[in-house]
Each structure stands twice: as C-alpha cells, then as structure tokens.
Amino acid sequence: MNDFRYILTGLIVFVVLVTLPFWARAGKAASLPTPSLDTPAIQALPQKECIEDTEYMRANHMKLLEDWRNQVVRDGKRTYVASNGKVYEMSLEKTCFQCHSNKTEFCDQCHNYLDVQPDCWTCHIEPKGI
C-alpha cells in the first residue's frame, strides 16, 4: 500500500494526457463550410438549379451518385429523370462538373469538414483543373 500515491499520481497524469486534446478544443467549434457556387458555368446559367433541390442534394448526393454508378455499370442505364421531369446524363464529368468545376472549393470543403473520404477517385481519374 505504500505505492498507492504513485499509482494514483500515475493514473491522474494518464487521464490528463489522454483527455488533453478534448480539453484543448473545448468550446471551439469548427466553422461550417460555405461551398462556393460562384463559378463561371453557374453564373452563365439562366436558371440556377441543380438536378434536384438543394436540401435533397446536401443530404443524398452520395446515395444519388452510388445509384447512378450502379445503374450505369450494372444496367447500362445512362439517363436520369429528375423530380421536376428534366432528363440528365448520369455522369460526374458531363453533368456534375459542368457546374461544380471548383472541386477544391466546392466538394473538398464539406468532405474535409465532415472528415469523409469519398471513393470516387479509386476508379476514376480526377480531371485536371477541377
């Protein structure tokens, strides 16, 4: 029992060291990203709208892209009919990147904030200049 104070001191030092990163960030929330929609392609559009409404795209864009991938690769289907009835080609390059050409300012901001790493570029070559 003579070592009790050394054990207790060691435990306190251990707990402090393990929790130090949490205490250092206490009260400091990361600011929400504000993706830039100010691209020449978007500014040239007469009607600025995505293939689906903004809330749907924020919540479901990855599911939409996975569905597109599965339909194109497995079923050979290459067109998407949006909820408003417009028809789009299921393609990152020919549809999405025509407007969202600023990948680092648009896609990467949110992905980095949420600490998610989409696997788009495991199969596709990332286009230059995007």
Summary of the structure (lengths in Angstrom):
residues: 130
radius of gyration: 23.2
end to end distance: 65.5
largest distance: 80.3
contacts: 235
relative contact order: 0.11
helix: 52%
strand: 5%
